[in-house]
Structure formats: C-alpha cells, structure tokens
Amino acid sequence: MLRSCGEPLHAAYDTALLDLDGVVYRGGAAVPHAVPALDAARAAGMRLAYVTNNAARTPDTVAEHLTSLGVAARPADVVTSAQAVARLIAERHEPGARVLCVGGEGLRVALAERGLTVVESADDDPVAVVQGYGGPELAWARLAEAAFAVGRGAAWYASNADLTIPSGRGIAPGNGAAVEVVRIATRWMREAPEPRVAGKPRPPMHRETILRTGARRPLVVGDRLDTDIEGAHVGGVDALLVFTGVTDARGLLRAPRAHRPAYLAPDLRGLAVPHPAPVRSGAGFACGGWSAAVTGGALVLDGAGEPLDGLRALCAAAWEAAGADAFTGGVDQPLAALGL
C-alpha cells in the first residue's frame, strides 16, 4: 500500500536514487520543474545520485549532460548499469580476464576500471561476453562475435535486459533486444545459456548504488514500474513514482505488488512535500476529499479535491482487491472523473 510521510521526502530520506530519462530529462531537455526541485532537495541536505540502465555513456558524459541542463552533477554522482555489470564480472573472474565487449564507451571504460581486458573477437579466447546498449550504430557482426563466444563456453553477462529504449523519434530496440538475438543464435547448445543481468531491477544494480553512495535511507525515484519500482522492491527500499515518463494512472492501478510504489507525485516537486496515505473508510478507502471502492468488479470514485489524492484512494482500493496480482476490473469512470 501507499505510505504516509509527514515531512518532506528530502528530510525523511538521506539519498535520492534518481532515474534519468523520464524523470530528470526527456530527450535533450530537462523535465519541467526538475532542475529547481533537485536544487531544493540538495539544499535541504539530500544526496542526489543519478542511476541509469543505459550503459552506453560514461559517468563523465552523463554528468556533463546534466550540468548543461542546469543540474549540478559530478561523475561520482552517476551510477550506471555498466559499472554494476563490470563489478559482477570482476568478482567472478581473475584480474585482467579477457572480456568480449559488445557495447559502447561507457561499458568499455567500466570494464577497464575493474582491471579487465577488453577484446574484440571470439577468437581472442574471452572468458566472458558482456552486452550493453551501444547505440543505433551497433553492428550485426558484433552480435555474431558474442554468439560465437557464448557458443564456445564463455560466461555471458548483460548490463540490462530492457527490450526498448525511448528516443526522440519513438520507441527503439534496447539492449534486451540485442540480448535476445544472441539467445536465439545459441539455442543449438545442449544447455541453453542465460546471461547474468546487472541492471535494474536486478540486485547488482541496487548493490552498486548503495556501495557508491553510502546511502542509509535511500529513496528510489523513477517513472517505470518494471525497472525503477521493481528494483526498489528488490532492494527493500521505498520508491517515489513520478508521472513525467512512461507510467500513467491506468498502468499504476493495474500494477502487481512488485510494481507498486510507496509514494506518488506529478513530478520531482514531490520530493519537497509530505505525502498522505489512503485510510480505510467503510468498504473502501479515502484520501483528501475522495473515497474509492471496488463495486461489481469496477473501481468507483466519489468526492472532490486534488486529483492525486483521488488516485491514491483508487490505488488502495484496486490493490487490496487484487492482492499480489494486477487489478483487472474497470477503471475508466474514476480516471475520467480525475481528468487522468
């Protein structure tokens, strides 16, 4: 269920683990209100860490991008899935081990920082193969090299398994799509291999963020239920969902237990305010001036007030009715009443 916080989130939690695309920026521009909201959180004493599944860019490049948008960020504030998977490989293989890298500069730099030797071909006898998003210019021949090496017994790793990635022109194939290509090419093996995945929502990514930030009371902030919010559940920490990216109200109401956040906010200004929780009211739940219940298999909403409070009440009613599963009842009437 959604949680109550009687003080601003930037006071209740010591570190914000912020997703980037859809939370801090969209494409090349900052999300509205993001920069002043982050400035306010930092001024209140909250540490800000920028956590991304994108393994293509180095922390230096990401920090430069954030700085150009007006966000005061250092490379040390950036945590990438490339760093998480490089640590995973280094812990499982000898120092200087040969690794076939199928990805961008961010992944290559992360591997080198862990003392691993980057090679280009399956004929270089790599002990491991790692895949990370390398941008639209990734050559088919690189995927072939990965398949050859995995087929010869090399350990297989992936920075993340995101099937898609947003772009300025729409939704494009992500690293997970490239991983599937290698999976298909190695189906002939007696024991079908599976890559060890480091990025959100897997535990290695959360571990990497905690090791690098030293957070004691972290708050995950994201826009995706299946990476950001699920990753918070995996790490056993609270999460704030913002509606500036992928997830909409309909998707939230239908979220299974592992995808349900602790807090909701329209955008990053939600870090600076207290958060109410729905409370039991008759056969349903109330929040602000709204009350919600499940009647005849559909959500019903009554009252007036802030739309976000109405959504909180709806979440409580839908999630209780669904248990751990996704709510499958009707949601159109109450969402229309809230203008969502």
DATAZI-V610069 format. One record per residue. RES is the residue in one small letter. SS is DSSP state (h for helix, s for strand, l for the rest). Layout:
res:RES ss:SS
res:RES ss:SS
This chain:
res:m ss:l
res:l ss:l
res:r ss:l
res:s ss:l
res:c ss:s
res:g ss:l
res:e ss:l
res:p ss:l
res:l ss:h
res:h ss:h
res:a ss:h
res:a ss:h
res:y ss:l
res:d ss:l
res:t ss:s
res:a ss:s
res:l ss:s
res:l ss:s
res:d ss:l
res:l ss:l
res:d ss:s
res:g ss:l
res:v ss:l
res:v ss:l
res:y ss:s
res:r ss:s
res:g ss:l
res:g ss:l
res:a ss:s
res:a ss:s
res:v ss:l
res:p ss:l
res:h ss:l
res:a ss:h
res:v ss:h
res:p ss:h
res:a ss:h
res:l ss:h
res:d ss:h
res:a ss:h
res:a ss:h
res:r ss:h
res:a ss:h
res:a ss:l
res:g ss:l
res:m ss:l
res:r ss:s
res:l ss:s
res:a ss:s
res:y ss:s
res:v ss:s
res:t ss:s
res:n ss:l
res:n ss:l
res:a ss:l
res:a ss:l
res:r ss:l
res:t ss:l
res:p ss:h
res:d ss:h
res:t ss:h
res:v ss:h
res:a ss:h
res:e ss:h
res:h ss:h
res:l ss:h
res:t ss:h
res:s ss:h
res:l ss:l
res:g ss:l
res:v ss:l
res:a ss:l
res:a ss:l
res:r ss:l
res:p ss:h
res:a ss:h
res:d ss:h
res:v ss:s
res:v ss:s
res:t ss:s
res:s ss:h
res:a ss:h
res:q ss:h
res:a ss:h
res:v ss:h
res:a ss:h
res:r ss:h
res:l ss:h
res:i ss:h
res:a ss:h
res:e ss:h
res:r ss:h
res:h ss:l
res:e ss:l
res:p ss:l
res:g ss:l
res:a ss:l
res:r ss:s
res:v ss:s
res:l ss:s
res:c ss:s
res:v ss:s
res:g ss:l
res:g ss:l
res:e ss:h
res:g ss:h
res:l ss:h
res:r ss:h
res:v ss:h
res:a ss:h
res:l ss:h
res:a ss:h
res:e ss:h
res:r ss:l
res:g ss:l
res:l ss:l
res:t ss:s
res:v ss:s
res:v ss:s
res:e ss:l
res:s ss:l
res:a ss:h
res:d ss:h
res:d ss:h
res:d ss:l
res:p ss:l
res:v ss:l
res:a ss:s
res:v ss:s
res:v ss:s
res:q ss:s
res:g ss:l
res:y ss:l
res:g ss:l
res:g ss:l
res:p ss:l
res:e ss:l
res:l ss:l
res:a ss:l
res:w ss:h
res:a ss:h
res:r ss:h
res:l ss:h
res:a ss:h
res:e ss:h
res:a ss:h
res:a ss:h
res:f ss:h
res:a ss:h
res:v ss:h
res:g ss:h
res:r ss:l
res:g ss:l
res:a ss:l
res:a ss:s
res:w ss:s
res:y ss:s
res:a ss:s
res:s ss:l
res:n ss:l
res:a ss:l
res:d ss:l
res:l ss:l
res:t ss:s
res:i ss:s
res:p ss:s
res:s ss:s
res:g ss:l
res:r ss:l
res:g ss:s
res:i ss:s
res:a ss:s
res:p ss:s
res:g ss:l
res:n ss:h
res:g ss:h
res:a ss:h
res:a ss:h
res:v ss:h
res:e ss:h
res:v ss:h
res:v ss:h
res:r ss:h
res:i ss:h
res:a ss:h
res:t ss:l
res:r ss:l
res:w ss:l
res:m ss:l
res:r ss:l
res:e ss:l
res:a ss:l
res:p ss:l
res:e ss:l
res:p ss:l
res:r ss:s
res:v ss:s
res:a ss:l
res:g ss:l
res:k ss:l
res:p ss:l
res:r ss:l
res:p ss:h
res:p ss:h
res:m ss:h
res:h ss:h
res:r ss:h
res:e ss:h
res:t ss:h
res:i ss:h
res:l ss:h
res:r ss:h
res:t ss:h
res:g ss:l
res:a ss:l
res:r ss:l
res:r ss:l
res:p ss:s
res:l ss:s
res:v ss:s
res:v ss:s
res:g ss:s
res:d ss:l
res:r ss:l
res:l ss:h
res:d ss:h
res:t ss:h
res:d ss:h
res:i ss:h
res:e ss:h
res:g ss:h
res:a ss:h
res:h ss:h
res:v ss:h
res:g ss:h
res:g ss:l
res:v ss:l
res:d ss:s
res:a ss:s
res:l ss:s
res:l ss:s
res:v ss:s
res:f ss:l
res:t ss:l
res:g ss:l
res:v ss:l
res:t ss:l
res:d ss:l
res:a ss:h
res:r ss:h
res:g ss:h
res:l ss:h
res:l ss:h
res:r ss:l
res:a ss:l
res:p ss:l
res:r ss:h
res:a ss:h
res:h ss:h
res:r ss:l
res:p ss:l
res:a ss:l
res:y ss:s
res:l ss:s
res:a ss:s
res:p ss:l
res:d ss:l
res:l ss:h
res:r ss:h
res:g ss:h
res:l ss:h
res:a ss:h
res:v ss:l
res:p ss:l
res:h ss:s
res:p ss:l
res:a ss:l
res:p ss:l
res:v ss:s
res:r ss:s
res:s ss:s
res:g ss:l
res:a ss:l
res:g ss:s
res:f ss:s
res:a ss:s
res:c ss:s
res:g ss:l
res:g ss:l
res:w ss:s
res:s ss:s
res:a ss:s
res:a ss:s
res:v ss:s
res:t ss:s
res:g ss:l
res:g ss:l
res:a ss:s
res:l ss:s
res:v ss:s
res:l ss:s
res:d ss:s
res:g ss:s
res:a ss:l
res:g ss:l
res:e ss:l
res:p ss:h
res:l ss:h
res:d ss:h
res:g ss:h
res:l ss:h
res:r ss:h
res:a ss:h
res:l ss:h
res:c ss:h
res:a ss:h
res:a ss:h
res:a ss:h
res:w ss:h
res:e ss:h
res:a ss:h
res:a ss:h
res:g ss:l
res:a ss:l
res:d ss:l
res:a ss:l
res:f ss:l
res:t ss:l
res:g ss:l
res:g ss:s
res:v ss:l
res:d ss:h
res:q ss:h
res:p ss:h
res:l ss:h
res:a ss:h
res:a ss:h
res:l ss:h
res:g ss:l
res:l ss:l
